[in-house]
């Protein structure tokens, strides 16, 4: 009987650790993503000759793709 109780306690502790580690890891990854976006914006401000920082979903990087030409998304950038 003591062996069963010890295994149950060990299992409960392992589950608790797993439930604490997983969310912490997710928040660390998301925090790193936000930090990298912030640092890229700062770099783009310090080096305007390289152009603006490319945001996700912000269109094509080369401003030469068919999608931009069809929808006239990049007209301001081309001029």
C-alpha positions in Angstrom: 0.0 0.0 0.0 2.7 2.6 0.7 4.2 1.9 -2.7 0.9 2.8 -4.4 0.5 6.0 -2.4 4.1 7.0 -3.3 3.4 6.4 -7.0 0.2 8.4 -6.9 1.9 11.3 -5.2 4.8 11.1 -7.8 2.3 11.0 -10.6 0.4 14.0 -9.3 3.6 16.0 -8.9 4.7 15.1 -12.4 1.3 16.2 -13.8 1.5 19.5 -11.9 5.0 20.2 -13.2 3.9 19.4 -16.7 0.9 21.8 -16.4 3.2 24.5 -15.2 6.0 24.0 -17.7 3.8 23.9 -20.8 2.1 27.4 -20.3 5.4 28.9 -19.2 7.1 27.6 -22.3 4.3 29.0 -24.5 4.5 32.4 -22.9 8.3 32.4 -23.3 8.1 31.6 -27.0 5.4 34.3 -27.6 7.4 36.8 -25.5 10.5 36.1 -27.7 8.4 36.6 -30.8 7.2 40.0 -29.6 10.7 41.0 -28.5 12.1 40.2 -32.0 9.4 42.2 -33.7 10.2 45.1 -31.4 13.9 44.9 -32.0 13.3 44.8 -35.8 11.2 47.9 -35.6 13.9 49.7 -33.7 16.5 48.5 -36.2 14.3 49.8 -39.1 14.0 53.2 -37.4 17.8 53.5 -37.0 18.4 52.3 -40.6 15.8 53.9 -42.9 17.9 53.3 -46.0 17.0 49.6 -45.6 13.3 50.2 -45.8 10.6 49.5 -43.3 10.4 46.4 -41.2 8.3 43.8 -42.9 5.3 42.8 -40.9 3.4 39.6 -41.3 0.6 39.9 -43.7 1.9 43.2 -44.9 2.2 42.3 -48.6 5.1 41.2 -50.7 8.7 42.1 -49.9 9.8 42.9 -53.4 6.8 44.9 -54.5 6.9 43.1 -57.8 4.4 40.3 -57.3 1.2 39.8 -59.3 -1.0 40.1 -56.3 0.2 43.6 -55.5 -0.1 44.7 -59.1 -3.7 43.4 -59.4 -4.9 45.0 -56.3 -2.8 48.1 -56.5 -1.6 47.6 -52.9 1.9 48.6 -53.4 1.4 51.7 -55.6 2.5 54.1 -52.8 5.7 52.1 -52.3 6.6 51.9 -56.0 6.5 55.7 -56.5 
